[in-house]
Amino acid sequence: MVFEIKARDAAGRLGKFSTPHGTITTPALLPVINPNKLLISPQELQQQFGIEILITNSYIIYKDSNLHQHALENGLHHLLNFSGPIMTDSGAFQSYVYGSVSIDPLEIVRFQHDIGSDIGTILDIFSKPDQTKGEARAAVQETIKRAKMSVSEKKEMLLALPIQGALYPDLRTLCAQKMSQLDAGVFPIGGVVPLMEGQRYADLVHVILAAKQGLDPSKPVHLFGAGHPLLFPLAVALGCDLFDSASYAKFAQDNRLLFSWGTEHLSNLTELPCSCPICSKYSVEELLQETPMSRTQLLAKHNLYVCQAEIRHIRTAITRGNLWELVEQRAIQNPYLFNAVHQLKKTSYFKWLEQQESITKDAALKYSGTFTIYQPLLRRLNHRLLTHYTPPSQNALILPPTQSPYFKRYQNEIQAILQKDPTTTILMNSPMGPVPLELDEMYPYAQSEFPENPDGETRLITKKFIQKFIKHHHFNEINLIDVLLKHNDLTNIITLLDIRRVAAVADMQFGKGYGKILLQPPVEILKSKKTGKIRRVLSKNHHVLSMRAQDGLFTLKIAGGTALHKNCSPPFLRVVVDDEASPFVQEGKSVFSKFVVSCDPNLRPYDECLIVDQNDTLLAVGRCLLTAQEMQSFTVGVAVKTREHISV
Amino acid sequence: MVFEIKARDAAGRLGKFSTPHGTITTPALLPVINPNKLLISPQELQQQFGIEILITNSYIIYKDSNLHQHALENGLHHLLNFSGPIMTDSGAFQSYVYGSVSIDPLEIVRFQHDIGSDIGTILDIFSKPDQTKGEARAAVQETIKRAKMSVSEKKEMLLALPIQGALYPDLRTLCAQKMSQLDAGVFPIGGVVPLMEGQRYADLVHVILAAKQGLDPSKPVHLFGAGHPLLFPLAVALGCDLFDSASYAKFAQDNRLLFSWGTEHLSNLTELPCSCPICSKYSVEELLQETPMSRTQLLAKHNLYVCQAEIRHIRTAITRGNLWELVEQRAIQNPYLFNAVHQLKKTSYFKWLEQQESITKDAALKYSGTFTIYQPLLRRLNHRLLTHYTPPSQNALILPPTQSPYFKRYQNEIQAILQKDPTTTILMNSPMGPVPLELDEMYPYAQSEFPENPDGETRLITKKFIQKFIKHHHFNEINLIDVLLKHNDLTNIITLLDIRRVAAVADMQFGKGYGKILLQPPVEILKSKKTGKIRRVLSKNHHVLSMRAQDGLFTLKIAGGTALHKNCSPPFLRVVVDDEASPFVQEGKSVFSKFVVSCDPNLRPYDECLIVDQNDTLLAVGRCLLTAQEMQSFTVGVAVKTREHISV
């Protein structure tokens, strides 16, 4: 069994999950199949809807003598007539609904193995949201005990070890930590169905984040019983990879249609507000004239088309790096979901979310409402303006609010003031906060789309941050009207600006003062003839940095890496690889997660890094693809893409 | 030709538009058909996509000798092999693109008539956005001149008279007023393609609203060249009924996919984030492997599926009364669209938009972001709290922020304070503003869904309004802690609350003091045994008012109508009908628009009204279905649903 990250955004992962019956792409929806009543056949699910994996209940099969015998004799895949991976649940949810189930916890694990389930589930104890802490602790302890016993019975089957703990974050985290020490295939987050039924999405956020903070990141996380597309983007952004649900069928039986924005009852609709094959073919009247069985089937298909489209939408957003945007678009569709996203503003969550957040993204940062300014990437950026950025001087000219490209809009004013005093700090007001001139081509400043008038909360937060920034750096504000000099000798001004830009971007990326280490004189800056933008930076005649045109951030060259390695002690910027892997890195091969011994905990996805051996000898420079924790947890996949290696 | 309103929300209309070749439902999209290259056949457009009406260019047909001859001999419908309505454009856009066209303005109108177009278009002068006012005025004058001449050539054909005037609101309004005096079938808003191409949606808002304020509301409005679904909800909310576009085909040729949230290039997608039949069947790779022609066709179909789903979504929203919600959901998808919606906050636009806004809606008022608090309905409501509402006394208890149902959450506190001083004004803080206890079951207070923590701008506006409201009514705030009395004799308190509720809701609906006119002693209030809510109000033993359970607003009974009629002079609350129609109204028949002579300009859709004859004799009471202006403009359809008539 392997789980590998192919792309990431927020805490969400686009992954490949291998099982005995094939590899699936995550995030994925596992439709619940009731072997006694097939509403849509598994073949149709696979061929018409692109479903790659199913889930069914081993407890129902165990209890039904016909199914039991069939499954044991011919296997689960024969019973469901499905050749792809099948996960089985254990009866824990039935035990919650009916009070108890009459089955031995180890017997049901063995049964799941014997019928050939790809991913079995232990018989965990469902911890209800309204439980006392004592009750919840007992449920967690019993679940952990059963997990330990079950692991030895699972043989080659993958085992799902659910995380319980009711609404107690410390219990959820503890349970997650304990389960992470066992041989798990998947971590379901359990006991959440009552939260989703009551639209208690804010509580659900606390539960998911508490679990995630204790979990080994190298296994997929399954949100048990989640089947409403409204919830998918937020759940994925918080790190859930798998969803299972009977909702597509249950809602259809009740004449209810799922949409990415919520649920609608067929009788409340006059037209079908959806482009799916069912809604494009049928009218409301036609659906109402169908037999109940046929209507249920049609609505179930609509529900699956919508769920699968939303899963594809999320995967696209992860690849492009705009998953938070999708989360916010969904949040305003439902007041409870809005409350849930509101919870993420909390500083304690920000800390964890910021660690998951990539340094750069393919998509522009697009304003999508009042939560945008709280996105971890923007909060980190403003934080680094205090901790990483060094202003050229305390004299600051603050230009009126505008949108990118900033420099072009104020070219004359900027040149005039810099001729009067070349050390002046130039700051531009943006809807995201202050943008120092030196950073105006760096992601996301130049790669952003904000309206002229964002909402009042955003304007207030930005205004307060600018005040804090001015106070922090002890700026004296300069009035533009005082600047009346004539323009001449622009060459020097531009060279000066270029050096300031290189140093400032390097400081924002690596930390305060590192720009200076990289820029030992003589410094030469080479620009693109076509765009006029900085491309290469040479220090002491060595190529130390290259600037990427698309995000205005630096890639580290081996000469730059050598300078940083010499001047900064471990673990700064290091990814330490196993000595076994060193020869491969020295040939320019990428670093696989399983060879990562340790690394700088401050590395973020897409950060530049130094690849060193266990004696801190520099082998190469490269780009991280995962979080620091992930690089150390995963056993498959690439952790660091090697860019340039030391010639041996 | 008739255009009839079947449902309305914001300034948007769900209509039926009759043409010689059949009746279509509006809002509608008219795909542009190029007779020289049919990407998707008209039959397929009709059968697979539910397209009811097409548009093609008569100038292209006129200029092509084969097409010209075919169309003249066999008719336009034979040429396109389409039996439904076809609209034709005139070449004005070609004249904008190529500088001029060589055709006589009257000749092209006659040609459109002769080939059997259902809706022809005059050869208007395209006024470009960057024109000077002089140029724009000249274009408007020439367009009006041509319209006047063309009307006499149109015979039985419907004629589209475009509204021009560049970015000058006064010219747009003037042009609209002049065109409204002519025999028009449709009013296109012209010269807007450059605005849409440049995403100048804020300018587009000014143009649409300026035109709408001068237009006869009884004709459909066509937004010329609008074909991106992103724009449809806002354009409909501002009163546009028809859209035409070649975008579905043009974007497809360029491998671009339309979505309700914007445009995506196929090469930027890894998966297809959509549920339409094309996206549910094909993967990105499969589309890329198709031949260019086949791929263009598939993407054009995707684009049409998406556009048609968005049109159905909008129609559903109009029927349910949540079109503004949809507008706001789209606004955060695009910074330029966000700027455009931001413009609607302006007081001058609010005045017109408020007149279009219904008194009650089927759907709950759902928070959907920072614009919700600016919705015309909420602004009107808060305004009426100042002008219509009379507090029981200046002593006010302001209860902490909460959500509906308000009374239930503070039942004990409210009863305690009212026993101490029964005249106390009880106010509840809500995310929408202050809610007097008497009004807490009235739409939208009880029928709303707001999150616990809306955005900061909303909180600030609400806070400021509460302060204004307190100052306006000279309230002395009472502290809850001072209230320590025991509870007893609840019956009297509840009766007192009921009477206060009836008077307050009546004042909010009809105006300050009208509750008192309706509540002459003895007053009796009858409640539902099941829900405990007020159902009927009797004054002097006559049934004057009934409260609707779903929105907490009153329907007026004939006894109530008689009391209001006796005490308030015309035109207050009146809809005056032609004497010809009086006998029908006296039999309880509804009032058709064509018999409305005049009416109270303050009547809003779904307001209760008094139906009187031309001598101001009361005939009946009823419910308006249209705005005051619409009742006087339309010649078809129901204006007032008669509820109860005076027995003759």
Contacts between the chains, C-beta under 8 A, distances in Angstrom:
chain1	res1	chain2	res2	distance
A	48	B	280	7.6
A	49	B	280	7.5
A	261	B	329	7.4
A	268	B	320	7.3
A	269	B	316	5.9
A	270	B	315	6.9
A	270	B	316	6.0
A	270	B	319	4.9
A	271	B	312	4.1
A	271	B	315	5.1
A	271	B	316	5.3
A	272	B	309	7.9
A	272	B	312	5.9
A	273	B	309	6.4
A	273	B	312	5.1
A	273	B	313	3.5
A	273	B	316	4.8
A	273	B	317	7.9
A	274	B	275	6.7
A	274	B	309	5.5
A	274	B	312	7.7
A	274	B	313	7.7
A	275	B	274	6.7
A	275	B	275	5.9
A	275	B	276	4.0
A	275	B	277	8.0
A	275	B	305	4.3
A	275	B	306	5.4
A	275	B	308	7.3
A	275	B	309	3.6
A	276	B	275	4.0
A	276	B	276	6.7
A	276	B	277	7.5
A	276	B	280	6.7
A	277	B	275	8.0
A	277	B	276	7.6
A	277	B	277	4.3
A	277	B	280	6.0
A	279	B	309	6.8
A	279	B	312	7.7
A	280	B	48	7.6
A	280	B	49	7.5
A	280	B	50	8.0
A	280	B	276	6.7
A	280	B	277	6.0
A	280	B	305	5.5
A	280	B	308	7.3
A	280	B	309	7.3
A	305	B	275	4.4
A	305	B	280	5.5
A	306	B	275	5.3
A	308	B	275	7.3
A	308	B	280	7.3
A	309	B	272	7.8
A	309	B	273	6.4
A	309	B	274	5.5
A	309	B	275	3.6
A	309	B	279	6.8
A	309	B	280	7.2
A	312	B	271	4.1
A	312	B	272	5.9
A	312	B	273	5.1
A	312	B	274	7.7
A	312	B	279	7.8
A	313	B	273	3.5
A	313	B	274	7.7
A	315	B	270	6.8
A	315	B	271	5.1
A	316	B	269	5.9
A	316	B	270	6.0
A	316	B	271	5.3
A	316	B	273	4.8
A	317	B	273	7.9
A	319	B	270	4.9
A	320	B	268	7.3
A	328	B	332	7.2
A	329	B	261	7.4
A	329	B	329	7.2
A	329	B	332	6.4
A	329	B	333	6.8
A	332	B	328	7.2
A	332	B	329	6.4
A	332	B	332	7.1
A	332	B	367	7.4
A	332	B	368	4.8
A	332	B	369	4.6
A	333	B	329	6.8
A	333	B	368	7.3
A	335	B	366	7.2
A	335	B	367	5.7
A	335	B	449	4.9
A	335	B	450	5.9
A	335	B	451	4.0
A	335	B	452	7.9
A	336	B	451	7.3
A	338	B	367	7.1
A	338	B	451	3.9
A	338	B	453	7.9
A	338	B	454	7.8
A	339	B	451	4.9
A	339	B	452	5.3
A	339	B	453	6.6
A	342	B	451	7.0
A	342	B	452	7.7
A	342	B	453	5.0
A	366	B	335	7.2
A	367	B	332	7.4
A	367	B	335	5.8
A	367	B	338	7.1
A	368	B	332	4.8
A	368	B	333	7.3
A	369	B	332	4.6
A	369	B	369	5.3
A	369	B	370	6.9
A	369	B	455	7.7
A	370	B	369	6.9
A	370	B	370	5.7
A	370	B	455	3.8
A	370	B	456	7.1
A	370	B	457	7.6
A	449	B	335	4.9
A	450	B	335	5.9
A	451	B	335	4.0
A	451	B	336	7.3
A	451	B	338	4.0
A	451	B	339	4.9
A	451	B	342	7.0
A	452	B	335	7.9
A	452	B	339	5.3
A	452	B	342	7.8
A	453	B	338	7.9
A	453	B	339	6.6
A	453	B	342	5.0
A	454	B	338	7.8
A	455	B	369	7.7
A	455	B	370	3.8
A	455	B	455	5.5
A	455	B	456	7.4
A	455	B	457	4.9
A	456	B	370	7.1
A	456	B	455	7.4
A	456	B	456	5.7
A	456	B	457	3.0
A	456	B	460	6.1
A	456	B	461	8.0
A	457	B	370	7.6
A	457	B	455	4.9
A	457	B	456	3.0
A	457	B	457	5.6
A	460	B	456	6.1
A	461	B	456	8.0
